[in-house]
């Protein structure tokens, strides 16, 4: 069984967390166990650590990517 650590904000309820887990099972298979980690610093979305592979779907990550493309001058 592969352990998956999912980082979410405290506003994510059990149904939403289950939906994230179900989506990861569809993508990576049913042989996954999940651990929930709360970090309000990610603003929204989630980060999944699957055996060291990081899948970052957090809002803060998207904002950082966007800021790289914006130049103020």
N, C-alpha and C positions, 0 to 999 in steps of 0.2 A: 504494500500500500504506500502510495506517495503522499507525503505531508505537504499541504498547501497552507501558507500563512496569508490571510487576506486582511489587508489594512483598509479600514473604512472610517468614516466620521461617526461620531456618537449619534447622529440623527438617522442612521440606517437602522430600520427595524428588522425584526426576524424574517419577515416575508421577503424583504428586499435582499437580505443576506442569503437566503435560500435561493433566490433567483440568480444571484451571482454564482453561487456554488453549482446550481443546475447548468448554467451556461458553460462553466469550466468543465464539468463532467461531459457535456456534449462535445466539447472541443478536444479534451485530453483523455477521455475514457472514465469509466466508473470507479477505477481503482484509486480514488483520492480520499484523503481525510482532511478535514478543514479545521483551522484554528483562526479565530477572529481576533484582530488587533485593532484598537481604536486610536486614531490620531486625527484630531480636528484640524491639524495643520495642512492636510491634503485638500481641504475645502470641500471636496465632493468627489464622486467617482470611487475608484478603488485601486489598490496595488496588490497584485498577487505574486507571491514568491513560491515558485514550484521547483523544489530541489535546486535552488540557487539561480534559476532563470526568473528574471523579473519582468512582469507584464504590468506596465504602468498606464492605467486609464484614469489617473487622477486629474482633477481640475488644475491643481497647482502645476503639474507637469505640462499640461496644455498651455497654460499661461506663460510658462518659461519658454516654451518653444515659440510661441507667438512673439514674445518680446525680442527674441533674436532676429526676427524678420522686420521689426519696426525700428526705423532710425529717426531720431529727432535731430533736426539740424536746421 
